[in-house]
Amino acid sequence: MSIILFAQLTIISLMNALAQVFLKKSGIIHLLDWHIFLNKYLWLGGALYVAGFFWWVKALNQGQLTVVVPYTTSLMYIATVFLGWYFFKEQVTPIKVAGILAICVGMFLIMKK
C-alpha cells in the first residue's frame, strides 16, 4: 500500500469518527422536529459522512479490498474510543485498551504481505 493511500485511509477513518462525534453532539432524538434542520452539528456530521464516503469509494478502487476495508474500519474503532473519551468523558477501561491493542495487531497482520 502506498503512503498516499495509507494517508487517505487514515483521514477517511478520522472523518467518519468525527462525523459520529458531531452526530452525537447534535442531540437529535426526534427526527420529526423541524429544528433538526438548524442543528450545525447534524450538518457537520452529515457533511463529513458524505465527503468521507466518496473519498472512501475512490480509495476502494485504488487499493485492495481486503486491506482498505479492515484498515479503515479498525482505525475508526480506535479513533472513536479516543474521541469518546475526549469529547464525552467516556471511560477508557483496560479492556478497551486491550481491544485497541488487539485491533492494532490485526491491522498489522492484514497489511503484511
DSSP file (Angstrom, degrees, kcal/mol; ACC not computed):
  #  RESIDUE AA STRUCTURE BP1 BP2  ACC     N-H-->O    O-->H-N    N-H-->O    O-->H-N    TCO  KAPPA ALPHA  PHI   PSI    X-CA   Y-CA   Z-CA
    1    1 A M              0   0    0      0, 0.0    62,-0.1     0, 0.0     2,-0.0   0.000 360.0 360.0 360.0 133.3    0.0    0.0    0.0
    2    2 A S     >  -     0   0    0      1,-0.1     4,-2.4     4,-0.0     5,-0.1  -0.318 360.0-117.7 -73.7 157.9    1.4    3.4   -0.9
    3    3 A I  H  > S+     0   0    0      1,-0.2     4,-2.3     2,-0.2     5,-0.1   0.832 115.1  55.1 -64.9 -32.1    2.0    6.1    1.6
    4    4 A I  H  > S+     0   0    0      2,-0.2     4,-2.5     1,-0.2    -1,-0.2   0.931 110.0  44.5 -67.5 -45.3   -0.5    8.3   -0.1
    5    5 A L  H  > S+     0   0    0      2,-0.2     4,-2.7     1,-0.2     5,-0.2   0.900 112.0  53.7 -65.3 -39.5   -3.3    5.7    0.1
    6    6 A F  H  X S+     0   0    0     -4,-2.4     4,-1.9     1,-0.2    -2,-0.2   0.921 110.7  46.3 -58.5 -45.5   -2.3    5.0    3.7
    7    7 A A  H  X S+     0   0    0     -4,-2.3     4,-2.4     2,-0.2    -2,-0.2   0.903 111.6  51.7 -65.2 -41.8   -2.7    8.7    4.5
    8    8 A Q  H  X S+     0   0    0     -4,-2.5     4,-2.7     1,-0.2    -2,-0.2   0.928 110.1  48.3 -60.8 -45.4   -6.0    8.9    2.6
    9    9 A L  H  X S+     0   0    0     -4,-2.7     4,-2.3     1,-0.2    -1,-0.2   0.868 110.5  51.7 -64.8 -36.3   -7.4    5.9    4.5
   10   10 A T  H  X S+     0   0    0     -4,-1.9     4,-2.2    -5,-0.2    -1,-0.2   0.929 111.8  46.1 -64.8 -45.2   -6.3    7.4    7.8
   11   11 A I  H  X S+     0   0    0     -4,-2.4     4,-2.6     2,-0.2    -2,-0.2   0.906 111.5  52.1 -64.6 -41.7   -8.0   10.7    7.0
   12   12 A I  H  X S+     0   0    0     -4,-2.7     4,-2.3     2,-0.2    -1,-0.2   0.919 109.8  49.4 -59.9 -44.7  -11.2    8.9    5.9
   13   13 A S  H  X S+     0   0    0     -4,-2.3     4,-2.2     1,-0.2    -1,-0.2   0.911 112.3  47.2 -62.3 -43.0  -11.3    7.0    9.1
   14   14 A L  H  X S+     0   0    0     -4,-2.2     4,-2.6     2,-0.2    -1,-0.2   0.873 109.4  54.4 -67.2 -36.7  -10.9   10.1   11.2
   15   15 A M  H  X S+     0   0    0     -4,-2.6     4,-2.2     2,-0.2    -2,-0.2   0.926 110.4  46.3 -61.5 -44.2  -13.6   11.9    9.2
   16   16 A N  H  X S+     0   0    0     -4,-2.3     4,-1.8     2,-0.2    -2,-0.2   0.899 112.6  49.4 -66.8 -40.4  -16.0    9.1    9.9
   17   17 A A  H  X S+     0   0    0     -4,-2.2     4,-1.6     1,-0.2    -2,-0.2   0.914 112.7  47.6 -65.3 -41.6  -15.2    9.0   13.6
   18   18 A L  H  X S+     0   0    0     -4,-2.6     4,-2.6     1,-0.2    -2,-0.2   0.863 106.5  58.4 -66.4 -35.2  -15.6   12.8   13.8
   19   19 A A  H  X S+     0   0    0     -4,-2.2     4,-2.4     1,-0.2    -1,-0.2   0.910 105.4  50.2 -59.1 -41.3  -18.9   12.6   12.0
   20   20 A Q  H  X S+     0   0    0     -4,-1.8     4,-2.2     2,-0.2    -1,-0.2   0.891 108.9  51.8 -64.6 -39.0  -20.1   10.2   14.7
   21   21 A V  H  X S+     0   0    0     -4,-1.6     4,-2.7     2,-0.2    -2,-0.2   0.945 111.5  46.4 -61.7 -47.8  -19.0   12.7   17.4
   22   22 A F  H  X S+     0   0    0     -4,-2.6     4,-1.4     1,-0.2    -2,-0.2   0.888 111.0  51.8 -64.0 -38.8  -20.9   15.6   15.7
   23   23 A L  H  X>S+     0   0    0     -4,-2.4     5,-0.5     2,-0.2     4,-0.5   0.887 111.8  46.8 -66.4 -37.1  -24.0   13.5   15.2
   24   24 A K  H ><5S+     0   0    0     -4,-2.2     3,-1.2     1,-0.2    -2,-0.2   0.912 110.7  52.7 -67.4 -41.6  -23.9   12.6   18.9
   25   25 A K  H 3<5S+     0   0    0     -4,-2.7    -1,-0.2     1,-0.3    -2,-0.2   0.746  94.6  71.7 -65.2 -22.6  -23.3   16.2   19.9
   26   26 A S  H 3<5S-     0   0    0     -4,-1.4    -1,-0.3    -5,-0.2    -2,-0.2   0.808  89.6-149.8 -64.9 -26.7  -26.4   17.2   17.8
   27   27 A G  T <<5 +     0   0    0     -3,-1.2     2,-0.4    -4,-0.5    -3,-0.1   0.690  30.6 167.7  68.4  17.6  -28.6   15.6   20.4
   28   28 A I      < +     0   0    0     -5,-0.5    -1,-0.2     1,-0.2     3,-0.1  -0.517  12.1 151.5 -70.4 121.0  -31.2   14.7   17.9
   29   29 A I        +     0   0    0     -2,-0.4     2,-0.6     1,-0.3    -1,-0.2   0.687  64.0  48.3-114.2 -42.1  -33.7   12.3   19.4
   30   30 A H    >   -     0   0    0      1,-0.1     3,-1.0     2,-0.0    -1,-0.3  -0.909  60.4-166.1-107.7 117.5  -36.9   13.1   17.4
   31   31 A L  T 3  S+     0   0    0     -2,-0.6    -1,-0.1     1,-0.2     5,-0.1   0.589  83.7  68.0 -77.4  -9.5  -36.5   13.2   13.7
   32   32 A L  T 3  S+     0   0    0      4,-0.0     2,-0.5     3,-0.0    -1,-0.2   0.458  74.4 102.9 -90.3  -0.3  -39.9   14.8   13.2
   33   33 A D    X   -     0   0    0     -3,-1.0     3,-1.6     1,-0.1     4,-0.2  -0.715  67.1-145.7 -84.5 127.8  -38.8   18.1   14.9
   34   34 A W  G >  S+     0   0    0     -2,-0.5     3,-1.4     1,-0.3     4,-0.2   0.672  90.3  78.4 -69.2 -15.3  -38.1   20.8   12.3
   35   35 A H  G >  S+     0   0    0      1,-0.3     3,-1.7     2,-0.2     4,-0.3   0.672  73.0  79.6 -66.9 -15.6  -35.3   22.2   14.4
   36   36 A I  G X  S+     0   0    0     -3,-1.6     3,-1.0     1,-0.3    -1,-0.3   0.809  83.6  62.7 -62.9 -25.7  -33.1   19.5   13.2
   37   37 A F  G <  S+     0   0    0     -3,-1.4    -1,-0.3     1,-0.2    -2,-0.2   0.650 103.3  49.0 -73.6 -13.4  -32.5   21.4   10.0
   38   38 A L  G <  S+     0   0    0     -3,-1.7     2,-0.7    -4,-0.2    -1,-0.2   0.389  82.4 112.8-101.7   1.0  -30.9   24.2   12.1
   39   39 A N    <>  -     0   0    0     -3,-1.0     4,-1.8    -4,-0.3     5,-0.1  -0.653  50.2-163.7 -83.5 112.8  -28.6   22.0   14.0
   40   40 A K  H  > S+     0   0    0     -2,-0.7     4,-2.5     1,-0.2     5,-0.2   0.838  88.4  55.2 -66.2 -33.1  -25.0   22.8   13.0
   41   41 A Y  H  > S+     0   0    0      2,-0.2     4,-2.6     1,-0.2    -1,-0.2   0.876 106.1  51.5 -68.6 -36.4  -23.6   19.5   14.5
   42   42 A L  H  > S+     0   0    0      2,-0.2     4,-2.4     1,-0.2    -2,-0.2   0.920 112.4  46.2 -63.8 -43.2  -26.1   17.5   12.4
   43   43 A W  H  X S+     0   0    0     -4,-1.8     4,-2.6     2,-0.2    -2,-0.2   0.904 113.3  48.9 -66.2 -41.8  -24.9   19.3    9.3
   44   44 A L  H  X S+     0   0    0     -4,-2.5     4,-2.4     2,-0.2    -2,-0.2   0.932 113.2  47.0 -63.8 -45.4  -21.2   18.9   10.1
   45   45 A G  H  X S+     0   0    0     -4,-2.6     4,-2.2     1,-0.2    -2,-0.2   0.923 114.1  47.2 -62.0 -44.7  -21.6   15.2   10.9
   46   46 A G  H  X S+     0   0    0     -4,-2.4     4,-2.5    -5,-0.2    -2,-0.2   0.901 111.5  50.7 -63.7 -41.3  -23.6   14.6    7.7
   47   47 A A  H  X S+     0   0    0     -4,-2.6     4,-2.7     1,-0.2     5,-0.3   0.901 110.3  49.4 -64.7 -40.8  -21.1   16.5    5.6
   48   48 A L  H  X S+     0   0    0     -4,-2.4     4,-2.6     2,-0.2    -1,-0.2   0.905 111.4  49.7 -65.2 -40.3  -18.2   14.6    7.0
   49   49 A Y  H  X S+     0   0    0     -4,-2.2     4,-2.4    -5,-0.2    -2,-0.2   0.932 113.3  45.6 -62.6 -45.5  -20.0   11.3    6.3
   50   50 A V  H  X S+     0   0    0     -4,-2.5     4,-2.0     2,-0.2     5,-0.2   0.940 116.2  44.6 -64.9 -47.9  -20.8   12.2    2.7
   51   51 A A  H  X S+     0   0    0     -4,-2.7     4,-2.0     1,-0.2     5,-0.2   0.921 115.0  49.0 -62.9 -43.4  -17.3   13.5    1.9
   52   52 A G  H  X S+     0   0    0     -4,-2.6     4,-2.3    -5,-0.3    -1,-0.2   0.872 108.1  55.2 -63.4 -37.1  -15.7   10.5    3.6
   53   53 A F  H  X S+     0   0    0     -4,-2.4     4,-2.3     2,-0.2    -2,-0.2   0.944 109.9  43.8 -62.0 -48.9  -18.0    8.2    1.7
   54   54 A F  H  X S+     0   0    0     -4,-2.0     4,-1.7     1,-0.2    -1,-0.2   0.877 115.3  48.5 -66.8 -36.7  -17.0    9.5   -1.8
   55   55 A W  H  X S+     0   0    0     -4,-2.0     4,-2.0    -5,-0.2    -1,-0.2   0.867 110.5  52.7 -68.5 -35.6  -13.3    9.6   -0.8
   56   56 A W  H  X S+     0   0    0     -4,-2.3     4,-2.5     2,-0.2    -2,-0.2   0.886 105.7  52.9 -67.1 -40.0  -13.6    6.0    0.5
   57   57 A V  H  X S+     0   0    0     -4,-2.3     4,-1.4     1,-0.2    -1,-0.2   0.914 109.6  49.5 -61.0 -41.9  -15.1    4.8   -2.7
   58   58 A K  H  X S+     0   0    0     -4,-1.7     4,-0.8     1,-0.2     3,-0.2   0.913 110.7  49.8 -61.9 -42.3  -12.2    6.3   -4.6
   59   59 A A  H  X S+     0   0    0     -4,-2.0     4,-2.1     1,-0.2     3,-0.5   0.857 104.5  58.8 -65.9 -35.4   -9.8    4.6   -2.1
   60   60 A L  H  < S+     0   0    0     -4,-2.5    -1,-0.2     1,-0.2    -2,-0.2   0.871 106.5  48.3 -60.4 -36.2  -11.6    1.2   -2.7
   61   61 A N  H  < S+     0   0    0     -4,-1.4    -1,-0.2    -3,-0.2    -2,-0.2   0.684 113.9  47.0 -77.7 -17.8  -10.8    1.5   -6.4
   62   62 A Q  H  < S+     0   0    0     -4,-0.8    -2,-0.2    -3,-0.5     2,-0.2   0.751 115.6  36.8 -92.7 -27.6   -7.1    2.3   -5.7
   63   63 A G  S  < S-     0   0    0     -4,-2.1     2,-0.3    -5,-0.1     3,-0.0  -0.575  95.2 -75.8-120.6-179.7   -6.3   -0.3   -3.1
   64   64 A Q    >>  -     0   0    0     -2,-0.2     4,-3.1     1,-0.1     3,-1.7  -0.611  33.2-137.2 -78.7 134.1   -7.1   -3.9   -2.2
   65   65 A L  H 3> S+     0   0    0     -2,-0.3     4,-1.7     1,-0.3    -1,-0.1   0.878 103.8  58.6 -57.2 -40.0  -10.5   -4.5   -0.8
   66   66 A T  H 34 S+     0   0    0      1,-0.2    -1,-0.3     2,-0.2    -2,-0.0   0.555 116.7  33.5 -72.2  -6.5   -9.1   -6.9    1.8
   67   67 A V  H <> S+     0   0    0     -3,-1.7     4,-2.1     3,-0.1     5,-0.2   0.733 115.4  52.8-109.5 -44.6   -6.8   -4.1    3.1
   68   68 A V  H  X S+     0   0    0     -4,-3.1     4,-2.4     2,-0.2     5,-0.3   0.933 110.9  44.8 -61.9 -50.0   -8.8   -1.0    2.7
   69   69 A V  H  X S+     0   0    0     -4,-1.7     4,-2.4    -5,-0.2     5,-0.3   0.950 116.1  43.4 -66.5 -50.9  -12.0   -2.1    4.5
   70   70 A P  H  > S+     0   0    0      0, 0.0     4,-2.5     0, 0.0     5,-0.2   0.899 115.5  50.2 -62.5 -37.1  -10.3   -3.7    7.6
   71   71 A Y  H  X S+     0   0    0     -4,-2.1     4,-2.6     2,-0.2     5,-0.2   0.958 114.2  42.1 -65.6 -50.0   -7.9   -0.8    7.9
   72   72 A T  H  X S+     0   0    0     -4,-2.4     4,-2.0    -5,-0.2    -1,-0.2   0.911 117.2  47.7 -65.3 -41.1  -10.5    2.0    7.8
   73   73 A T  H  X S+     0   0    0     -4,-2.4     4,-2.0    -5,-0.3    -1,-0.2   0.932 114.1  46.5 -65.1 -45.2  -12.9    0.1   10.0
   74   74 A S  H  X S+     0   0    0     -4,-2.5     4,-2.2    -5,-0.3    -2,-0.2   0.926 113.3  47.8 -63.7 -45.7  -10.3   -0.7   12.6
   75   75 A L  H  X S+     0   0    0     -4,-2.6     4,-2.8    -5,-0.2    -1,-0.2   0.863 109.0  54.7 -65.8 -34.0   -8.9    2.8   12.7
   76   76 A M  H  X S+     0   0    0     -4,-2.0     4,-2.2    -5,-0.2    -1,-0.2   0.900 107.4  50.5 -65.1 -40.2  -12.4    4.2   13.0
   77   77 A Y  H  X S+     0   0    0     -4,-2.0     4,-1.7     2,-0.2    -2,-0.2   0.934 112.8  46.3 -60.8 -46.1  -13.0    2.0   16.1
   78   78 A I  H  X S+     0   0    0     -4,-2.2     4,-1.7     1,-0.2    -2,-0.2   0.935 113.5  47.7 -63.4 -47.1   -9.8    3.1   17.7
   79   79 A A  H  X S+     0   0    0     -4,-2.8     4,-2.8     1,-0.2     5,-0.2   0.866 107.7  57.1 -62.9 -36.4  -10.4    6.8   16.9
   80   80 A T  H  X S+     0   0    0     -4,-2.2     4,-2.5     1,-0.2    -1,-0.2   0.879 103.9  52.7 -64.4 -38.2  -14.0    6.5   18.3
   81   81 A V  H  X S+     0   0    0     -4,-1.7     4,-1.8     2,-0.2    -1,-0.2   0.942 114.4  41.5 -61.8 -47.0  -12.7    5.3   21.6
   82   82 A F  H  X S+     0   0    0     -4,-1.7     4,-2.4     2,-0.2    -2,-0.2   0.878 115.2  49.4 -71.5 -37.3  -10.3    8.3   22.0
   83   83 A L  H  X S+     0   0    0     -4,-2.8     4,-3.0     2,-0.2     5,-0.5   0.883 109.8  52.3 -68.4 -36.9  -12.8   10.8   20.7
   84   84 A G  H  X S+     0   0    0     -4,-2.5     6,-1.8    -5,-0.2     4,-1.6   0.891 111.9  46.8 -62.9 -39.3  -15.5    9.5   23.0
   85   85 A W  H  X S+     0   0    0     -4,-1.8     4,-0.9     4,-0.3    -2,-0.2   0.920 117.3  42.9 -65.5 -44.3  -13.0    9.9   25.9
   86   86 A Y  H  < S+     0   0    0     -4,-2.4    -2,-0.2     2,-0.2    -3,-0.2   0.937 126.1  27.7 -71.0 -48.4  -12.0   13.4   24.8
   87   87 A F  H  < S+     0   0    0     -4,-3.0    -3,-0.2    -5,-0.2    -2,-0.2   0.821 135.0  25.6 -87.2 -31.9  -15.4   14.9   23.9
   88   88 A F  H  < S-     0   0    0     -4,-1.6    -3,-0.2    -5,-0.5    -2,-0.2   0.318  96.2-120.8-119.3   6.8  -17.8   13.0   26.2
   89   89 A K     <  +     0   0    0     -4,-0.9    -4,-0.3    -6,-0.2     2,-0.1   0.818  50.8 169.1  56.5  33.2  -15.6   11.9   29.1
   90   90 A E        -     0   0    0     -6,-1.8     2,-0.2    -9,-0.1    -1,-0.2  -0.480  38.9-101.4 -73.6 148.8  -16.3    8.2   28.3
   91   91 A Q        -     0   0    0     -2,-0.1     2,-0.8     1,-0.1    -1,-0.1  -0.470  20.1-152.6 -76.7 139.1  -14.1    5.8   30.2
   92   92 A V        -     0   0    0     -2,-0.2    -1,-0.1    -7,-0.1   -10,-0.0  -0.891  27.1-168.3-107.2  97.8  -11.2    4.0   28.5
   93   93 A T     >  -     0   0    0     -2,-0.8     4,-2.3     1,-0.1     5,-0.2  -0.337  36.5-105.4 -84.0 164.6  -11.0    0.8   30.6
   94   94 A P  H  > S+     0   0    0      0, 0.0     4,-2.5     0, 0.0     5,-0.2   0.847 122.7  56.6 -57.5 -33.3   -8.2   -1.7   30.5
   95   95 A I  H  > S+     0   0    0      2,-0.2     4,-2.3     1,-0.2     5,-0.1   0.911 106.8  48.2 -65.2 -41.5  -10.5   -4.0   28.5
   96   96 A K  H  > S+     0   0    0      2,-0.2     4,-2.5     1,-0.2    -1,-0.2   0.902 111.0  50.7 -65.4 -39.9  -10.9   -1.3   25.8
   97   97 A V  H  X S+     0   0    0     -4,-2.3     4,-2.4     2,-0.2    -2,-0.2   0.914 110.0  50.0 -63.0 -42.4   -7.1   -0.7   25.7
   98   98 A A  H  X S+     0   0    0     -4,-2.5     4,-2.3     1,-0.2    -2,-0.2   0.898 110.3  50.8 -62.4 -39.8   -6.6   -4.5   25.3
   99   99 A G  H  X S+     0   0    0     -4,-2.3     4,-2.4     2,-0.2    -2,-0.2   0.905 109.0  50.8 -63.1 -41.9   -9.2   -4.4   22.5
  100  100 A I  H  X S+     0   0    0     -4,-2.5     4,-2.5     2,-0.2    -2,-0.2   0.912 110.3  49.5 -62.3 -42.6   -7.3   -1.5   20.8
  101  101 A L  H  X S+     0   0    0     -4,-2.4     4,-2.3     2,-0.2    -1,-0.2   0.901 110.6  50.2 -63.5 -40.0   -4.1   -3.4   21.0
  102  102 A A  H  X S+     0   0    0     -4,-2.3     4,-2.5     2,-0.2    -2,-0.2   0.899 110.0  50.6 -64.2 -39.8   -5.7   -6.5   19.5
  103  103 A I  H  X S+     0   0    0     -4,-2.4     4,-2.8     2,-0.2    -2,-0.2   0.916 109.4  51.2 -63.1 -42.7   -7.1   -4.3   16.7
  104  104 A C  H  X S+     0   0    0     -4,-2.5     4,-2.3     2,-0.2    -2,-0.2   0.909 110.4  48.3 -61.9 -42.1   -3.6   -2.9   16.0
  105  105 A V  H  X S+     0   0    0     -4,-2.3     4,-2.4     1,-0.2    -1,-0.2   0.925 112.1  50.1 -63.1 -43.3   -2.1   -6.4   15.9
  106  106 A G  H  X S+     0   0    0     -4,-2.5     4,-2.3     1,-0.2    -2,-0.2   0.904 109.4  50.5 -61.6 -42.2   -4.9   -7.4   13.5
  107  107 A M  H  X S+     0   0    0     -4,-2.8     4,-2.3     1,-0.2    -1,-0.2   0.921 110.5  50.3 -61.5 -43.3   -4.3   -4.4   11.3
  108  108 A F  H  X S+     0   0    0     -4,-2.3     4,-1.3     1,-0.2    -2,-0.2   0.925 111.4  47.9 -60.6 -45.1   -0.6   -5.2   11.1
  109  109 A L  H  < S+     0   0    0     -4,-2.4    -1,-0.2     1,-0.2    -2,-0.2   0.881 112.6  48.3 -65.6 -38.0   -1.3   -8.8   10.2
  110  110 A I  H  < S+     0   0    0     -4,-2.3    -1,-0.2     1,-0.2    -2,-0.2   0.885 113.7  46.4 -68.8 -38.0   -3.7   -7.9    7.5
  111  111 A M  H  < S+     0   0    0     -4,-2.3     2,-0.3    -5,-0.2    -1,-0.2   0.659  91.4  97.9 -81.6 -15.2   -1.4   -5.3    5.9
  112  112 A K     <        0   0    0     -4,-1.3    -4,-0.0    -5,-0.2    -3,-0.0  -0.545 360.0 360.0 -75.0 136.4    1.6   -7.5    6.0
  113  113 A K              0   0    0     -2,-0.3    -1,-0.1     0, 0.0    -4,-0.1   0.457 360.0 360.0 -84.6 360.0    2.3   -9.2    2.7
